[in-house]
Amino acid sequence: MERVVRVGMIGCGGIANGKQMPSLAKVKEVEMVAFCDIVEEKAQKAAADYGTEDAKVYTDYTELLKDPSIDVVHVCTPNKSHSYISIAAMEADKHVLCEKPMAKTAEEAREMVEVSKRTGKKLTIGYDNRYRNDSLYLKELVEQDELGEVYYAKAHAVRRRAVPTWGVFLNEDEQGGGPLIDIGTHAIDLTLWTMNNYKVKSVVGNVYYKLSQTENAANAFGPWDPKEFTVEDSAFAFITMENGATVTLEASWALNTLDVDEAKATLCGTKAGADMRDGLRINGEKLSRLYVTKPDLNAGGVAYYSGGSESQADREARLWIEAILEDKEPFVKPEQALVVSEILEAIYESSKTGKTIYFDQKEESTTSI
């Protein structure tokens, strides 16, 4: 008999409705049996749209976690609650997919990793940009040594004027930060993962609050209220890895620039380079001539790939459920996501103190990846 994975959703807002639930609904082994949100109407609607006939609705996540029949919990709440809800779920014998970023602080993220190891429950983080066709192909190129030693990379997360004005995105207490922790986190994860380099030596960075106080500002999602804009509007960092490689990061919701790209990576190696600026482009030199190529990304053939029609969100859901059913490591390891959280925190700390933040690589969290 085919095993069924029973899923409980905690948080039934934008990310749950826009990504998680529609993709889980396409995985035949999944039954969504419980829905929780502090706004009961949101949980009720999610249950009606995606739940089983007997799906239960909650406003208190601790009540949902008491159900022993639930195998997996998806945490789709504001950043402030990621850690304690995920930890409670693992303690309640549930596997957890937590939306990005892993947690509001590196300490909280570290505790999540420790609880996952202690309980034996799987934990993964929703860094879904890894599942794109171009990301998978670039990862394969690096693993096949097509780029050689990657010694410089750039993580792109720049919007010109696209500040999210809904929910709690502008609330520092709820989110822990602005574009750095929201979209910069995707760019850092994608860059480190494609490089396969998680050994950080030092971080120096700056965050800015320059455009956030503009009244009636032009914005893709409508003008923001400067009084409610308590997070940074842009952030930039210089990250040095233990092997000498350099990673630069640029992240913004609002920046006076036309050079915009989000959740993209540029890698420069000794044999070739690659970027995602205009589709995936590979550049290098052969026979004393420079070349640029753009691979056909709809032909398949890459590990974990199952056809050009599968979206990154659908691929994330499928591989996550496969990891549970086949008892294997999740595609996004929590130890990797922890390093991203450590970098984010170091950038904020560097900007606050004006100092370079040095990492202690003796810590297990950054050596057991």
C-alpha positions as CSV (number, residue, x, y, z in Angstrom):
1,M,0.0,0.0,0.0
2,E,1.3,3.4,-0.9
3,R,2.3,5.5,2.1
4,V,0.5,8.7,2.7
5,V,2.3,11.7,4.2
6,R,-0.1,13.8,6.4
7,V,0.8,17.5,6.5
8,G,-0.2,20.2,8.8
9,M,0.1,23.9,7.7
10,I,1.0,26.5,10.3
11,G,0.5,29.9,8.8
12,C,-2.0,30.2,5.9
13,G,-1.0,33.5,4.4
14,G,0.8,34.6,1.2
15,I,3.6,32.1,1.0
16,A,1.4,29.2,2.0
17,N,-1.2,30.1,-0.6
18,G,1.2,31.3,-3.2
19,K,3.7,28.4,-3.1
20,Q,3.5,25.7,-0.4
21,M,-0.1,24.5,-0.6
22,P,-0.6,24.5,-4.4
23,S,2.7,22.5,-4.8
24,L,1.9,20.0,-2.1
25,A,-1.5,19.4,-3.7
26,K,0.3,18.0,-6.7
27,V,2.2,15.4,-4.7
28,K,0.0,12.3,-4.8
29,E,1.4,10.9,-1.5
30,V,0.4,14.1,0.4
31,E,-2.8,14.7,2.4
32,M,-3.1,18.2,4.0
33,V,-5.1,17.4,7.1
34,A,-4.6,20.4,9.4
35,F,-4.5,24.2,9.0
36,C,-3.5,26.8,11.6
37,D,-3.5,30.6,11.5
38,I,-4.1,33.3,14.1
39,V,-6.8,34.6,11.7
40,E,-9.3,31.7,11.7
41,E,-10.9,32.6,8.4
42,K,-7.5,32.1,6.6
43,A,-7.2,28.6,8.1
44,Q,-10.8,27.8,7.2
45,K,-10.3,28.9,3.6
46,A,-7.1,26.9,3.2
47,A,-8.8,23.8,4.6
48,A,-11.7,24.3,2.1
49,D,-9.3,24.8,-0.8
50,Y,-6.6,22.2,-0.1
51,G,-7.6,20.0,2.9
52,T,-9.1,16.5,3.2
53,E,-12.8,16.2,3.9
54,D,-12.1,15.9,7.6
55,A,-9.3,18.5,7.8
56,K,-9.1,20.3,11.1
57,V,-8.7,24.1,11.6
58,Y,-6.8,25.7,14.5
59,T,-5.8,29.2,15.7
60,D,-3.2,27.8,18.2
61,Y,-0.3,25.8,16.6
62,T,0.3,23.9,19.9
63,E,-3.1,22.3,19.5
64,L,-2.3,21.2,15.9
65,L,1.0,19.7,17.1
66,K,-0.9,17.4,19.6
67,D,-2.3,15.3,16.7
68,P,0.0,12.2,16.5
69,S,-1.2,11.4,13.0
70,I,0.5,14.4,11.4
71,D,3.8,13.5,9.9
72,V,5.0,16.8,8.6
73,V,4.6,20.5,9.5
74,H,5.1,23.4,7.2
75,V,6.0,26.6,9.0
76,C,4.8,29.6,7.0
77,T,4.7,32.3,9.6
78,P,6.7,35.6,10.2
79,N,10.4,35.1,10.8
80,K,10.1,35.8,14.6
81,S,8.2,32.6,15.2
82,H,10.1,30.3,12.8
83,S,12.4,28.8,15.4
84,Y,10.1,28.1,18.3
85,I,7.3,26.7,16.1
86,S,9.8,24.5,14.2
87,I,11.4,23.3,17.5
88,A,8.0,22.5,19.0
89,A,7.0,20.6,15.9
90,M,10.2,18.4,16.0
91,E,9.7,17.8,19.7
92,A,6.2,16.7,18.8
93,D,7.7,14.0,16.4
94,K,7.0,16.0,13.2
95,H,9.4,16.6,10.3
96,V,9.6,20.3,9.4
97,L,9.8,22.5,6.3
98,C,10.3,26.0,7.6
99,E,10.1,28.9,5.2
100,K,13.1,31.1,4.7
101,P,15.0,32.6,6.4
102,M,15.7,29.8,8.9
103,A,15.2,32.1,11.9
104,K,15.4,35.6,13.1
105,T,18.8,35.1,14.7
106,A,21.7,32.7,14.2
107,E,21.3,31.5,17.8
108,E,17.8,30.4,17.1
109,A,18.8,28.7,13.8
110,R,21.6,26.9,15.7
111,E,19.1,25.6,18.2
112,M,16.9,24.3,15.3
113,V,19.8,22.3,14.0
114,E,20.5,20.8,17.4
115,V,16.9,19.8,18.0
116,S,16.7,18.2,14.5
117,K,19.8,16.1,15.4
118,R,18.6,15.2,18.8
119,T,15.1,14.2,17.8
120,G,16.1,12.6,14.5
121,K,13.4,14.6,12.7
122,K,14.1,16.0,9.3
123,L,14.4,19.8,8.9
124,T,14.6,21.8,5.8
125,I,14.3,25.5,4.8
126,G,12.4,26.9,1.9
127,Y,15.2,28.1,-0.3
128,D,13.3,27.3,-3.4
129,N,15.6,29.1,-5.9
130,R,17.9,26.1,-5.7
131,Y,15.2,24.1,-7.6
132,R,15.2,26.3,-10.7
133,N,16.5,24.7,-14.0
134,D,19.4,27.2,-14.2
135,S,20.4,26.7,-10.6
136,L,20.5,22.9,-11.0
137,Y,22.5,23.2,-14.2
138,L,25.0,25.6,-12.7
139,K,25.4,23.4,-9.7
140,E,26.2,20.4,-11.9
141,L,28.7,22.5,-13.9
142,V,30.6,23.3,-10.7
143,E,30.5,19.7,-9.5
144,Q,31.9,18.6,-12.8
145,D,34.7,21.1,-12.4
146,E,33.7,23.0,-15.6
147,L,34.4,26.3,-14.0
148,G,37.6,25.3,-12.2
149,E,38.3,27.0,-8.9
150,V,35.5,29.5,-8.1
151,Y,37.3,32.3,-6.4
152,Y,34.9,35.2,-6.9
153,A,31.1,35.3,-6.8
154,K,28.3,37.8,-6.6
155,A,25.0,37.3,-4.9
156,H,22.3,39.5,-6.6
157,A,19.1,40.6,-4.8
158,V,18.3,44.1,-6.1
159,R,14.9,45.6,-6.7
160,R,14.6,49.2,-7.9
161,R,11.4,50.0,-6.1
162,A,9.5,46.9,-5.0
163,V,9.0,47.2,-1.2
164,P,6.5,44.7,0.2
165,T,4.0,46.9,2.0
166,W,1.6,44.1,3.2
167,G,1.8,41.9,6.3
168,V,4.8,42.5,8.7
169,F,7.6,42.9,6.1
170,L,8.4,46.4,7.4
171,N,8.4,45.4,11.0
172,E,11.9,44.8,12.4
173,D,10.6,43.0,15.6
174,E,8.6,40.5,13.6
175,Q,11.1,40.0,10.7
176,G,14.5,40.8,12.0
177,G,15.4,43.0,9.0
178,G,14.4,44.0,5.6
179,P,15.6,43.1,2.1
180,L,18.8,41.5,3.5
181,I,16.9,38.9,5.5
182,D,14.0,38.7,3.0
183,I,15.6,38.4,-0.5
184,G,19.3,38.7,0.2
185,T,19.0,35.4,2.1
186,H,17.9,33.7,-1.2
187,A,20.9,35.1,-3.1
188,I,23.4,34.1,-0.4
189,D,22.0,30.6,-0.2
190,L,22.0,30.2,-4.0
191,T,25.6,31.5,-4.3
192,L,27.1,29.4,-1.5
193,W,25.3,26.3,-2.7
194,T,26.4,26.6,-6.3
195,M,29.9,27.3,-5.2
196,N,29.8,24.4,-2.7
197,N,31.6,26.6,-0.2
198,Y,30.4,27.2,3.4
199,K,33.6,27.9,5.2
200,V,33.3,31.6,6.0
201,K,36.4,33.5,7.3
202,S,35.0,37.0,7.7
203,V,32.2,39.4,6.8
204,V,32.0,43.1,6.5
205,G,28.8,44.9,5.5
206,N,26.6,48.0,5.7
207,V,22.9,48.4,5.8
208,Y,21.1,51.6,4.9
209,Y,17.9,53.4,5.8
210,K,18.1,56.0,3.1
211,L,14.9,55.8,1.0
212,S,12.5,54.3,3.6
213,Q,11.5,57.7,5.0
214,T,10.4,59.0,1.7
215,E,6.8,60.2,1.7
216,N,4.5,59.0,-1.1
217,A,7.3,57.1,-2.8
218,A,6.8,55.4,-6.1
219,N,6.7,51.7,-5.4
220,A,5.5,48.6,-7.3
221,F,3.2,47.6,-4.4
222,G,2.0,51.1,-3.5
223,P,3.5,53.8,-1.2
224,W,4.7,52.7,2.2
225,D,4.2,54.5,5.5
226,P,7.6,55.8,6.7
227,K,6.5,55.4,10.3
228,E,6.0,51.7,9.8
229,F,9.2,51.2,7.8
230,T,11.5,50.1,10.6
231,V,13.9,47.9,8.6
232,E,16.7,48.7,6.2
233,D,15.9,49.5,2.6
234,S,19.3,48.1,1.2
235,A,22.4,46.2,2.4
236,F,25.8,45.4,0.9
237,A,28.5,43.0,2.1
238,F,31.9,41.6,1.4
239,I,32.4,38.0,2.4
240,T,35.7,36.3,2.5
241,M,35.9,32.5,2.6
242,E,38.5,30.3,4.3
243,N,40.0,29.3,1.0
244,G,40.4,33.0,0.0
245,A,37.4,33.1,-2.3
246,T,35.4,36.4,-2.2
247,V,31.6,36.7,-2.3
248,T,29.9,40.1,-2.6
249,L,26.3,40.7,-1.9
250,E,23.9,43.4,-2.8
251,A,20.3,43.4,-1.5
252,S,17.6,46.1,-1.8
253,W,13.9,46.7,-1.9
254,A,14.4,50.3,-2.9
255,L,17.5,51.6,-4.7
256,N,18.0,54.2,-7.3
257,T,19.4,51.9,-9.9
258,L,18.5,50.2,-13.2
259,D,20.8,47.3,-12.5
260,V,18.2,45.0,-11.0
261,D,18.3,41.2,-10.5
262,E,16.9,39.0,-7.8
263,A,17.9,35.6,-6.5
264,K,20.7,35.4,-9.0
265,A,24.4,34.4,-8.7
266,T,27.5,35.2,-10.7
267,L,30.4,32.8,-10.4
268,C,34.0,33.4,-11.7
269,G,36.4,30.4,-11.9
270,T,39.8,29.6,-13.2
271,K,38.4,27.7,-16.2
272,A,35.2,29.6,-17.0
273,G,32.5,31.8,-15.5
274,A,28.7,31.8,-15.3
275,D,25.9,34.2,-14.5
276,M,22.2,34.2,-14.4
277,R,21.7,37.8,-15.6
278,D,20.1,37.0,-18.9
279,G,19.3,33.4,-18.6
280,L,22.2,31.2,-17.7
281,R,25.3,32.2,-19.6
282,I,28.6,30.4,-19.5
283,N,31.7,32.4,-20.6
284,G,35.3,31.5,-21.1
285,E,38.2,31.1,-23.5
286,K,39.0,28.3,-26.0
287,L,41.6,28.1,-28.7
288,S,42.6,31.7,-27.9
289,R,39.1,32.9,-28.4
290,L,36.5,34.2,-26.0
291,Y,33.1,32.5,-26.0
292,V,29.6,32.8,-24.4
293,T,27.1,30.0,-24.5
294,K,23.5,29.6,-23.2
295,P,22.5,26.0,-22.5
296,D,19.1,24.6,-23.3
297,L,17.6,24.2,-19.9
298,N,14.5,22.4,-21.0
299,A,16.1,19.2,-22.2
300,G,16.5,17.5,-18.8
301,G,19.4,15.3,-17.8
302,V,20.4,17.1,-14.6
303,A,20.2,15.3,-11.2
304,Y,16.8,15.8,-9.5
305,Y,15.4,17.2,-12.8
306,S,12.1,15.8,-14.0
307,G,11.0,17.9,-17.0
308,G,10.9,21.5,-18.1
309,S,7.2,21.9,-17.0
310,E,7.9,21.3,-13.3
311,S,8.2,24.6,-11.4
312,Q,10.7,25.3,-8.7
313,A,8.0,25.2,-6.1
314,D,6.6,21.9,-7.3
315,R,10.1,20.4,-7.4
316,E,10.8,21.6,-3.9
317,A,7.6,19.9,-2.6
318,R,8.3,16.7,-4.5
319,L,11.9,16.3,-3.4
320,W,11.0,17.1,0.2
321,I,8.3,14.5,0.4
322,E,10.6,12.0,-1.3
323,A,13.2,12.7,1.4
324,I,10.7,11.7,4.0
325,L,9.4,8.6,2.2
326,E,12.9,7.4,1.3
327,D,14.5,8.5,4.6
328,K,17.3,10.5,3.0
329,E,18.8,14.0,3.6
330,P,16.6,16.9,2.5
331,F,17.8,18.8,-0.6
332,V,18.4,21.9,1.6
333,K,20.3,20.8,4.6
334,P,19.7,22.8,7.8
335,E,23.4,23.1,8.4
336,Q,23.7,25.0,5.1
337,A,20.8,27.3,6.0
338,L,22.4,27.9,9.4
339,V,25.5,29.3,7.7
340,V,23.3,31.7,5.7
341,S,21.7,32.9,8.9
342,E,25.2,33.4,10.5
343,I,26.2,35.5,7.5
344,L,23.0,37.6,7.7
345,E,23.6,38.3,11.4
346,A,27.3,39.1,10.8
347,I,26.3,41.7,8.1
348,Y,23.9,43.4,10.5
349,E,26.5,43.3,13.3
350,S,29.3,44.6,11.1
351,S,27.1,47.6,10.0
352,K,26.2,48.3,13.6
353,T,29.7,48.2,15.0
354,G,31.8,49.3,11.9
355,K,34.0,46.2,12.4
356,T,34.8,43.1,10.4
357,I,33.2,40.0,11.9
358,Y,35.4,37.0,12.0
359,F,34.0,33.4,12.1
360,D,35.3,30.7,14.3
361,Q,35.4,27.7,12.0
362,K,35.8,25.3,14.9
363,E,32.1,25.4,15.5
364,E,30.3,22.2,14.4
365,S,27.6,24.2,12.6
366,T,30.0,25.3,9.9
367,T,32.1,22.2,9.6
368,S,29.6,19.4,9.3
369,I,28.0,20.3,6.0
